[in-house]
Amino acid sequence: MTVKQRQRATDYIQALGEFRYQIRRFLNFSERAARAAGLEPQQHQALLAVKGLCGGQRATVGALAERLQIQHHSAVELVDRLESRRLVHRSRNSEDRREVLVRLTGQGERLLHELSAPHRAELRSAGPSLLRSLRAAVSSPARRKWPMRSRNGKKPAPHAGRPRSGHKFHG
């Protein structure tokens, strides 16, 4: 690798690191806000996922598992906890009894709306830094001609480095 290629690689790594930092800052804010409202962060994420599904997608336990990148049985346990707090209601799909549908209760809607206002304010404040770091991370590789290689010198498989659906990724 030439000096110029090494510098480009370093620039990209720094841009990626800054982007990850900005994401973590927002997620840390979000986690604290959820806890202050009496929710675990994953419960808040689940409420967002139920309300935020778009394109006619139904809020099923399977869809929640995918959106939260957790195992199906973990999504079931999460829905159990939310239902015991009367934040969601689940029912069987009348057309396919195997499918469990999840919807927010009035209490779940109110709590989600209470949490959304401070999140919007935080995004307005932190958004410019987050966008700058994203732009830097995204634009940096487009100028680069160096391919990523693994330790053995071969290009990684197309899926390498990405979590598989349903698996948690702590990166």
VOLUMVEX-384612 format. One record per residue: residue number from 1; x, y, z of N, C-alpha, C in turn. Coordinates in steps of 0.05 Angstrom, whole numbers, plus 5000, padded with zeros to 4 digits. Example, Ala and Ser with C-alpha at 12.3 -4.5 7.8 and 13.67 -1.06 7.14 Angstrom:
  seq   n_x   n_y   n_z  ca_x  ca_y  ca_z   c_x   c_y   c_z
    1  5264  4886  5156  5246  4910  5156  5264  4934  5156
    2  5257  4955  5142  5273  4979  5143  5258  5001  5157
END
This chain:
  seq   n_x   n_y   n_z  ca_x  ca_y  ca_z   c_x   c_y   c_z
    1  5017  4977  5000  5000  5000  5000  5018  5025  5000
    2  5012  5044  4983  5028  5068  4981  5021  5086  5005
    3  5038  5107  5008  5033  5127  5029  5006  5140  5025
    4  5000  5147  5000  4975  5160  4994  4951  5141  5001
    5  4954  5116  4994  4932  5097  5000  4929  5093  5030
    6  4952  5093  5044  4950  5090  5073  4936  5114  5086
    7  4942  5138  5075  4930  5162  5086  4900  5162  5080
    8  4892  5153  5056  4863  5151  5050  4850  5131  5069
    9  4863  5109  5074  4852  5089  5092  4849  5101  5120
   10  4869  5116  5129  4868  5128  5155  4846  5149  5156
   11  4843  5165  5135  4821  5185  5134  4794  5172  5136
   12  4791  5150  5121  4765  5135  5122  4760  5124  5150
   13  4780  5112  5162  4777  5101  5188  4770  5122  5209
   14  4782  5146  5206  4776  5168  5224  4747  5177  5219
   15  4739  5179  5194  4711  5187  5188  4691  5167  5199
   16  4697  5142  5196  4680  5121  5206  4679  5122  5236
   17  4702  5126  5249  4702  5128  5278  4686  5152  5288
   18  4688  5174  5274  4672  5198  5282  4642  5193  5278
   19  4635  5179  5257  4607  5173  5252  4596  5155  5274
   20  4612  5134  5281  4604  5116  5303  4601  5131  5329
   21  4619  5150  5334  4618  5166  5359  4592  5182  5359
   22  4585  5195  5337  4561  5212  5336  4536  5194  5340
   23  4536  5171  5328  4513  5152  5332  4511  5145  5362
   24  4534  5138  5374  4534  5130  5402  4524  5152  5420
   25  4532  5177  5413  4523  5200  5429  4492  5202  5429
   26  4481  5199  5405  4452  5200  5403  4439  5176  5417
   27  4450  5152  5413  4438  5129  5426  4440  5131  5456
   28  4462  5142  5466  4465  5146  5495  4444  5165  5506
   29  4439  5187  5491  4417  5205  5498  4391  5190  5499
   30  4386  5174  5478  4361  5160  5476  4357  5140  5498
   31  4378  5126  5505  4377  5106  5527  4371  5120  5554
   32  4384  5142  5559  4378  5157  5584  4350  5168  5584
   33  4340  5178  5562  4313  5188  5561  4292  5166  5566
   34  4297  5143  5554  4279  5120  5558  4278  5112  5587
   35  4301  5110  5600  4303  5102  5628  4289  5123  5646
   36  4293  5149  5639  4280  5170  5655  4250  5168  5653
   37  4240  5157  5631  4211  5154  5627  4201  5127  5638
   38  4219  5112  5650  4211  5086  5662  4212  5063  5644
   39  4225  5065  5621  4228  5044  5602  4256  5035  5599
   40  4260  5010  5592  4286  5001  5583  4290  5010  5554
   41  4314  5016  5546  4319  5026  5519  4307  5007  5497
   42  4309  4981  5501  4298  4963  5481  4267  4964  5480
   43  4255  4970  5503  4226  4973  5503  4218  4998  5487
   44  4233  5019  5490  4228  5043  5474  4232  5037  5444
   45  4253  5023  5438  4258  5016  5410  4234  4999  5399
   46  4224  4981  5415  4201  4964  5406  4177  4981  5401
   47  4171  5001  5419  4148  5018  5414  4152  5034  5388
   48  4176  5044  5384  4182  5058  5359  4178  5039  5335
   49  4187  5015  5337  4184  4996  5315  4155  4990  5309
   50  4139  4986  5329  4110  4981  5325  4097  5004  5311
   51  4102  5028  5321  4090  5052  5309  4102  5060  5282
   52  4128  5054  5279  4143  5064  5256  4143  5046  5232
   53  4131  5023  5233  4130  5006  5209  4115  5021  5187
   54  4126  5019  5163  4113  5033  5141  4109  5015  5117
   55  4097  5025  5097  4092  5010  5073  4072  4988  5076
   56  4054  4991  5094  4033  4970  5098  4044  4945  5113
   57  4068  4946  5123  4079  4924  5138  4065  4921  5165
   58  4056  4898  5172  4042  4893  5197  4062  4890  5219
   59  4055  4900  5243  4072  4897  5267  4068  4870  5278
   60  4084  4851  5269  4083  4824  5280  4107  4820  5298
   61  4107  4799  5314  4130  4793  5330  4154  4788  5313
   62  4151  4775  5290  4173  4771  5272  4184  4797  5260
   63  4166  4815  5254  4175  4841  5243  4190  4856  5265
   64  4181  4855  5290  4195  4868  5312  4223  4856  5315
   65  4225  4829  5314  4251  4816  5317  4270  4826  5295
   66  4260  4828  5271  4277  4838  5249  4285  4867  5254
   67  4266  4884  5260  4272  4913  5264  4291  4917  5287
   68  4289  4901  5308  4307  4905  5331  4332  4888  5329
   69  4333  4871  5308  4356  4853  5304  4361  4835  5328
   70  4339  4822  5337  4340  4803  5359  4327  4777  5351
   71  4331  4757  5366  4319  4731  5361  4289  4732  5365
   72  4274  4715  5352  4245  4715  5354  4236  4711  5383
   73  4248  4692  5397  4240  4687  5425  4246  4711  5443
   74  4266  4727  5436  4272  4751  5452  4251  4772  5446
   75  4241  4773  5422  4219  4792  5415  4194  4784  5429
   76  4189  4758  5432  4165  4749  5446  4167  4758  5476
   77  4190  4754  5488  4194  4763  5516  4191  4793  5519
   78  4201  4808  5500  4198  4837  5501  4169  4845  5499
   79  4154  4833  5481  4125  4839  5478  4111  4830  5504
   80  4119  4808  5516  4107  4800  5542  4110  4822  5563
   81  4134  4833  5565  4139  4854  5585  4124  4880  5578
   82  4122  4887  5553  4107  4911  5545  4077  4907  5549
   83  4068  4883  5544  4040  4877  5548  4033  4878  5578
   84  4050  4867  5595  4045  4868  5623  4044  4896  5634
   85  4057  4915  5621  4056  4943  5629  4034  4958  5614
   86  4018  4944  5599  3996  4955  5584  4004  4976  5563
   87  4027  4972  5551  4037  4990  5531  4031  4980  5503
   88  4028  4953  5500  4021  4941  5475  3999  4920  5480
   89  3985  4914  5459  3966  4892  5459  3972  4874  5436
   90  3970  4848  5441  3975  4829  5419  3950  4813  5414
   91  3948  4805  5388  3925  4789  5380  3934  4771  5357
   92  3919  4751  5353  3924  4733  5330  3913  4744  5305
   93  3927  4741  5283  3916  4749  5257  3893  4731  5251
   94  3870  4742  5244  3846  4726  5239  3849  4709  5214
   95  3866  4718  5195  3870  4702  5171  3892  4681  5174
   96  3911  4686  5190  3933  4666  5195  3938  4665  5225
   97  3926  4646  5239  3927  4645  5268  3955  4641  5279
   98  3974  4634  5262  4002  4631  5271  4015  4658  5275
   99  4005  4678  5262  4017  4705  5263  4005  4721  5286
  100  4023  4732  5302  4016  4749  5325  4020  4778  5318
  101  3999  4794  5319  4000  4822  5313  4003  4838  5339
  102  4019  4860  5338  4024  4876  5361  4015  4905  5354
  103  4001  4917  5373  3993  4945  5369  3997  4960  5395
  104  4002  4986  5393  4005  5003  5416  3978  5007  5429
  105  3978  5008  5456  3954  5017  5470  3954  5047  5472
  106  3933  5059  5482  3932  5088  5486  3955  5097  5504
  107  3960  5082  5525  3982  5088  5543  4009  5086  5529
  108  4013  5066  5512  4037  5063  5497  4041  5086  5477
  109  4019  5095  5464  4020  5118  5446  4029  5143  5461
  110  4016  5148  5484  4023  5172  5500  4052  5172  5508
  111  4062  5150  5518  4090  5148  5527  4109  5152  5503
  112  4102  5140  5481  4119  5144  5457  4120  5173  5448
  113  4097  5186  5449  4096  5215  5441  4112  5232  5461
  114  4110  5225  5487  4126  5240  5507  4156  5238  5502
  115  4164  5214  5493  4193  5210  5488  4202  5221  5461
  116  4183  5225  5443  4191  5234  5416  4199  5263  5416
  117  4186  5280  5432  4193  5309  5433  4222  5314  5440
  118  4232  5302  5462  4261  5307  5468  4279  5295  5448
  119  4271  5273  5435  4288  5261  5414  4290  5280  5390
  120  4268  5292  5383  4268  5311  5361  4286  5334  5367
  121  4284  5345  5392  4302  5367  5400  4331  5359  5399
  122  4337  5335  5408  4365  5325  5408  4375  5322  5379
  123  4358  5312  5362  4366  5309  5334  4370  5336  5321
  124  4354  5355  5328  4358  5382  5317  4385  5393  5326
  125  4392  5387  5350  4418  5397  5361  4442  5381  5351
  126  4440  5355  5352  4463  5338  5345  4463  5330  5315
  127  4441  5335  5302  4438  5327  5274  4459  5337  5255
  128  4467  5362  5257  4487  5372  5238  4514  5357  5241
  129  4522  5351  5266  4547  5336  5270  4544  5308  5259
  130  4521  5296  5264  4516  5269  5255  4517  5268  5224
  131  4504  5287  5211  4503  5288  5182  4531  5293  5170
  132  4546  5311  5183  4574  5316  5173  4590  5291  5174
  133  4588  5277  5197  4604  5252  5200  4595  5230  5181
  134  4569  5229  5176  4559  5209  5156  4568  5216  5128
  135  4567  5241  5121  4576  5249  5094  4606  5243  5091
  136  4622  5248  5111  4650  5243  5110  4655  5213  5107
  137  4641  5197  5122  4644  5167  5120  4635  5156  5094
  138  4614  5167  5083  4603  5157  5058  4619  5166  5034
  139  4627  5191  5034  4641  5202  5011  4670  5192  5010
  140  4682  5187  5033  4710  5179  5034  4716  5154  5017
  141  4700  5132  5020  4706  5108  5004  4702  5112  4974
  142  4685  5130  4966  4680  5133  4937  4705  5144  4922
  143  4722  5159  4937  4746  5169  4924  4769  5149  4925
  144  4766  5129  4939  4787  5110  4944  4788  5088  4923
  145  4811  5079  4917  4814  5057  4898  4825  5032  4912
  146  4830  5034  4938  4841  5011  4952  4819  4992  4960
  147  4822  4966  4954  4801  4947  4962  4806  4937  4991
  148  4784  4931  5005  4787  4919  5031  4798  4891  5028
  149  4815  4883  5045  4826  4855  5044  4827  4844  5072
  150  4824  4818  5073  4826  4805  5099  4855  4799  5105
  151  4861  4787  5128  4888  4782  5136  4903  4763  5117
  152  4888  4746  5103  4901  4728  5084  4904  4740  5057
  153  4897  4766  5054  4901  4780  5029  4879  4778  5009
  154  4858  4762  5016  4835  4759  4997  4813  4779  5004
  155  4797  4785  4983  4774  4803  4988  4755  4788  5006
  156  4742  4802  5025  4722  4789  5041  4697  4783  5025
  157  4682  4763  5035  4656  4756  5022  4638  4780  5024
  158  4619  4783  5005  4601  4806  5005  4586  4811  5031
  159  4580  4790  5046  4565  4793  5071  4583  4796  5095
  160  4609  4795  5091  4628  4796  5114  4625  4823  5128
  161  4625  4822  5155  4623  4846  5171  4595  4856  5176
  162  4575  4843  5164  4548  4851  5169  4534  4830  5186
  163  4519  4838  5206  4505  4818  5222  4484  4805  5206
  164  4480  4780  5211  4458  4765  5198  4432  4773  5212
  165  4411  4771  5197  4384  4778  5208  4379  4762  5233
  166  4369  4776  5253  4362  4762  5278  4385  4759  5297
  167  4408  4767  5290  4431  4765  5308  4439  4792  5318
  168  4445  4794  5344  4454  4819  5355  4482  4825  5346
  169  4488  4850  5342  4515  4858  5334  4523  4880  5352
  170  4543  4876  5368  4553  4897  5386  4579  4908  5376
  171  4577  4928  5359  4602  4938  5347  4606  4967  5352
END
